[in-house]
Amino acid sequence: MDSNLLISLLRAEVIPTMGCTEPGAVALAAAQASKILEKPIDTIEIIVNSNIYKNGMAVGIPGTGETGLEIAAALGAIKQQPENQLSVLAAVTRDELQRAQVMLSEGRVRITVDETKCDLWIEARIKAGVDWSQVIIEDTHTNVISMQRNGKAIFSKQHTPDRQLVDHRALLCAHEITIDSLIAAAEQIPAHKLAFLLEGVEMNIRAAHLGITKRLGMGIGAVFAEMLDQGILSDDIVNYAKRLTAAAADARMSGEAVPVMSSAGSGNHGITVILPVYAVAERMNISQERLVQALAISHLVTIYIKIHTGNLSALCGCAVAAATGASAAIAWLLGGDINIMEAAMKNVIANLTGMICDGGKVGCALKLSTAAATAVESSLLAQRQIIVPSTNGIIASTIEETVRNLGKISNPGMVLTDKIILEVMLAKREQKTTS
């Protein structure tokens, strides 16, 4: 496997993001549609599929103190900076926020759900007098497939994911690619060529420190830190990973204006992929060179799993997929061979599969905390020859077949679950509207 292609894959899939990815993508679509018109906005209509809706309904929007897709869409349209991609909501000014709030109070922003669209779909329609624009994003968060102004096509491409990601991910879809060969290829990449991954450590650690010091979100990371000071919790390697991971999620889900490094299209994936691995490396005094290679393994295994489970589903990928990738990297950091690494991965899948995704929100910090602990514990158990046997549930004799089984659980297995989750969330919105 070509190491340069793996590096290109990592550079494409490991990128900074400001705020939750789904509202960021909605803001991106609105920003592009608004820039096409470049006129005072009358109305904004955003049509999304169910997964985009549930992941954006209750999550904090950076610099606003507010939650939801409506404010994200309004701000994106006001800022008109689609070139900033998923960081389009960075540096929201007071004037921009006030203008967005006026638009919402006047009922000029509407979000609707199209349940016929699967995986990822965002359509932004903006009207300005007799003029209107439309922008469609499909399959991946930044994959604009269509732009129109007054019905005239400005840009259009086939309804396929971003070509760069397709080409890179095709590497991991090939039948001959195994987890063993993927990790072996990652091991051959010189550490200095992976040094860019350390930016993700710096970003996500900063988010964690803000989560603790400012007691953001639900304050889970901050309370873990307090219980440590009180002697209620021990300062062991598992609790350290939990504390950092929860605190970073506290910051991100609260809408704190702090970037995090994403993985496989998700900021919360990036938090789980990176911070438990960093925590183990720091506490075990492992070199920076070895850490960057472990981070590459964590990202690559997570991407491999996401190809099977899908970008968005009823399965909590921030926990299941990302913790599985992190467990492989942690086992590797601790000197485990491929058998130990695969055992750690199977332990995570056996443990966390079934954790649902009911949208982005401050409560995600609890799930990420659980995921971080499971990643570390599963690796430590695997080192001691504790592995869930292939006779159990969806665990198969090989890790590749186990991951394929996990994919089946996600889709079609949890499609109905996803529908019911959306129904519950829409009912909550209706209750709030009528109360």
N, C-alpha and C positions, 0 to 999 in steps of 0.2 A: 504494500500500500504506500503510495507516494506521500512522503511527509509534508511536502509543500501544499498538497491538496488538503491534508488534515489541518494545516495552519490556516489555509484560506477558509475552511469550514468554521473553524473556531472564530476567526475574525468576523465572519458573517453572522454567527449565532450568538456571540458574546459581545453585547453592545450596551452602552449606558442607556438608562431610561429614567425619566422624571415622572413620578407618580405611577399609578396603576396602568398597566399596558393597554387595557381595553378603553378606558376613558381617553388615554393618549391617542389611540387610533381613531376614536370618534372625533377628537379635536383636530387631528390631522386631516380627516376627510372634510370637516367643516372649514378648516383653514384654506384648503385647496379650492373648495367650491366658492368661498368668499373672495379669494384672490382672483378667480376667473371673472367675477362680476365687477369687483372694485367699485361698488356703489353702496350707499346706505342700505342696511339690511331691513327688510320688512318682516320676513318669517324664516325660520329654520325648521326643516323637518328631517329627522334622522330615523332611518329604518334599519334595524339591526336584527340579527338572528338571536335565538334564545341565549346562547352562551355569552355573547357580547353583553346582552342586557343584564344577565344575572351577575356577571363579573364587574359591572360598573354601577349597579343600583345603589350600593351602600358604601362605596369606597371614598375616602377623602381625596379631594382635588388640591394639589399643591398651591399654597399661597392664598387660599380662599376661605378656609374654615368651613367649607361646605362639601356635600357629597353628591354624587350622581352624574349621569350622562348629560343632563340638561345644561348644567353650568359648564361642563367640559366643552360641549358643542358651541355654546355661546362665546366662550373665551377663545376657542380656536378660530371662530369666524371673525372675531374682533381683531385678533392678533395677526391673522393673514400671513403666517410664517411657516408654510408647509415644508420648506427646506430644512427645518429643524426636526422633522420626522417625529419620533416618539417623545422628543423633548420640547414639543411645541408649546407646552404649558409651563415651561421654565420662566421664571422672573415675571410673574403676573403683577402688574402695577395696580395701585388703588383705583385709578381712573378706569382701567380695563375691567376690574372687578365690579365697580359700580355700574358701568354700562351693561355688563352681562346680567347683573341682578335686576336692572330695569327691564331688560328683555324678558326675563323669566316672570317678573311680576305682571307684565302686560300680556302674558300667555302667548308670546311669539316664538317659543321654542317647544317643539313636540317630539317625543320619542315614541315610536311604535315598534312592535315586535312582529317579525315575519317568521313563523315557525316552519315554513317550507324550506327555508335556507338552512343548510347544515354547516357545521364546523365554524366558519368565520365569515361574516357578511356585514358590511356597513355601507349604507347609501345615504349621502347627504344631499338634500335639496334646499337650495336657498333662493328666495324671491326678493327682488328689488324693483318695485314698480311693475312694469310689464316684462321685465327681464328675469330670467331664472337660470340657474346652473345646477348641474348634477355631477356628483363624484361617487364612484363605487370602489370600495376596497374589498378584496376577496382572498380567502385562503390563509394569507399571512398579514400581520398587522400593518405593514407598510406597502402592501402590494396593490397599488392603484391600477385598476384594469380599464377604467373608463372615465372620461371627463367630457361634459357637454355644456354648451352655452346656447340657450334658446333652441334646443333640439339639434344643434349642429355639433358633430363630433370634433372635439379638440384633440383627443387622444383616445386610443383604444388598443387593446391587445387581447389575445386569447385568454379565456377564463382559466388560467393556470397559475400556480404559485409563482412567486418571484423566481425568475430563471436561475439566478445565482444559487439560491437555496436548493432548487430542484437538482441542479448539476452536482452540488456538493453533497446533498443528502443521498443522492443516488449511490454514492460510495458505500453508504451504510445499509442500503437496501439490497445490495448484491448478495446472491445466495451463498457465495463462498466467504462472505465476511462474517467472522465469528467474534465474540467478545474477546477471546484469546488473541486473535490476530489484530484486533483493534488496539488492545492494550500494548501488545508487542510493538506495534508501529509507533504508538505514542512514546514508548520508552526510548525509541531510537532518535527522537527529535531532541537536538541539543537544547539545554535549558535556556540559553541566551535567546533562542528563537521563540521561546514561550514567555519571555519576561513581560510581555504586554498583559498577560493574565493577572499580574500582580496589581494592576490598576483596579481590578475588581475587588481584591482584598481591601485595598485602601478605601474605596468607595463604601463597601458594605460594612466595614468596621466603623467608619465615620457615622453611618446611619445608625449602627448599634449604639454607639456612644451617645448620640443625640436622643435615641429612644430611652436610654437609661437616665441621662442627666435632666432631660426635660419631661420625663414621665409621660411620653406620648402614647396615643392610642389607648388601649386598655391598661397600659402600664405593666405588662407582664414581665418584661425584661427588668424594669426598675424594681418590681416587687421581688423577683428572684434575687436581685442584688441586695435588697434589704434583708431578705431571709438569710442570705449568706452572712451578712454582718451580724445578725442576731444569733447565729449559730444553729439555725433551724435546718439549713441546707449546708452540705459540705462543698468545698471548692474543688470538686473532682473534675475529671476530664469530661464526663457526661454533662454535668450541670453547667460547666463552662460553655460547652457547645450550645446547650439549650438557651442559656442566658443571652449569648450574643445573637443567636438566630432569632429568638423571640423579640429582642429589642430592635433589631433592624426591621422586622416586620411591623412592629409597633409604629416606628417612624414612617415607614412607607405607606401603610394602610391608613394612617391618620391624616395623610395629606401634607406632611412636612415637606418643605421645599428642599429636599436633599436627593441627589441622584443615587441610584443603585445600579450595579452591573447585573444585567439580565443573562439568562441562559435559555436557549431554545424558545425564544420569544416571550419570556416571562421574567419580570423582576423578582417575584417570589421564588421562582425556580432558581434564579441566580443566587439569592440569599441562602437557600438550602444547599445548593451545589458547592458554594464557596466556604461559608463560615464554619461548618462542622469540621471540614478538612483543615482549615486554618487553625482552629482551636486545638486539634490533635497535634499538628505540626509544632505549634508554639509550646504546648505543655511537654512535648516529648523532645524538645530541642532539636528538631529536624531542620536541616539546612534549607535555605531559600531555593537552591537549585532543585532539590528533591520536591519541595513544595510546589513549584510551578509545574513540574511533570505530573504530580498528583492532581493538581487542578485541571490539567488537560484531560486526564483520565476521567475525572468527575464530570466535566462538561460533555465529553464525547459519549460516555455511556448514557448519560441523561438524554442526549439528542437521539441516540440509537433507540432508546425506549420510547421517546415521544413519536418517532416515526410509526411505531406500532399502535400507540394508544390514541394518537391524534393530538392536534394543537390544543383543542378545547373539548372537554367532555364532562360527564358527571363524575368522573374519577378525579380526585384531587392530585393532579400531577405535581404540584408544588411539594407534596409530601411523598407520594409513592414513587414517581419517576426520579425526582431530584434526590431523594434520600437513598434510592438504590444506587444512583451514580456516585453519591458521596461515600456510600459504604464500600464500594469497590476501591475508591481512591484511598480511603482510610486504611483498609486492609493492606493495600500496596505500601502505604507509608510505613506501616508497622512491620514490613518485611514479608508479608504473606505472598505465596505463589498464586498462580491462576486458580488453583483449586480452592484456596482460602478466599480469594476475591469472589469467586462465583458462589461460594457458600454464604458469604456475607450478603450478597445480593439476593439470594433465595430467602434468607432469613427476613430481610426487609419486605420482600413481596408477600411472603406468607403472613407477615405481621400487619402491614398497613393496607393491603388491597381491600377495597370496600369503603375506604374513607371518601366521602362524597365531596364534590365541589358545589357549594351553595352560594357561590359568588365571592367577589373580593370585598373585604370588610375588615374592621379592626380585629374581629375574632380569628382571622387567619393566623395571627401570631401564636395562638394556642396550637394550631395544627402544625405550624412550622417548628414550634418547640418540640412537639412530639416526634416529628420527623427527624430533627437533629439528634435527639436522644437515641432513637431507633437506629440511625445510621452508625453511630459510635458503638452502641451496645451490640449490634449485629456483627460488626467487625471484630470486636473483642471476643464474642462468643465463637465466631468462626475460627479464630486463632486457637481456640481451645477445643476444636473439633465438634462444636455444637452446630448442627445444621438440620433444618427441617427436611425430612426424607421425601423422596420423590413419590412415595405412596400417599402423601398428604395433599388433598385438594388440588389446586392448580399447579403445584410444584411438579416439574417434570425432571427427567434424568439429566437434561442439558439446560444451561441457562438460556440458550437461544429459544428453545421450545417453551420454557417458562415465560419468557418475555412475550412470545406469541400468544400464549394463553392469557396473559395479562391484557394484551391488546383486544382479545375477544371479549373479555369481561367489560372493557371500556366500550367497545362497539362491535357487535350489536347489544351486548349484555346489559348495558346501563342506559340505553337510549330511552326506555320508558321512565327510568329513574329521573333522567334529565328533564323529561316532559313534566313529571309531577313536581319536581323542584321549582320549575318555572311557574306552574299553576299556583303553587303556594306563595311565591314571591309576588306574582301579579295580583293575587287576592289581597295581600298585605298592602300593596300600592292603592288598590281600590278602596280599602277600608280607611287608609290615611286621607285619600281624596275626599271621601264622603263624610268624614268625621269633623 
